[in-house]
Amino acid sequence: MEKPSSPALKNGVGYPLEFRQEAVSYWLSSDKKSSEVAAELGISSWSLNRWHKEFKGSGAAAPVASS
């Protein structure tokens, strides 16, 4: 999967849903730690992990890693 480009934040509103989904998908399809992917994308690993939990709990479009 191609690394998503990090959009600019507007007045601290947050990242667009599409970027968050792409970031989680990119992380789950890689063999990297969340901190490594977060650093590549210029976001915090806390945010990446939180988005993953949100998508996993809500059944949103972001894929969940299979074991």
Long-range contacts (C-beta under 8 A, 24 or more apart in sequence): 1-25, 1-26, 1-29, 1-30, 2-26, 3-40, 3-41, 4-41, 6-41, 6-42, 6-43, 15-43, 15-47, 20-51, 20-55, 20-62, 21-51, 21-55, 21-60, 21-61, 21-62, 23-48, 23-51, 24-48, 24-51, 24-52, 24-55, 24-62, 24-63, 25-62, 25-63, 27-52, 28-52, 28-62, 28-63, 28-64, 28-65
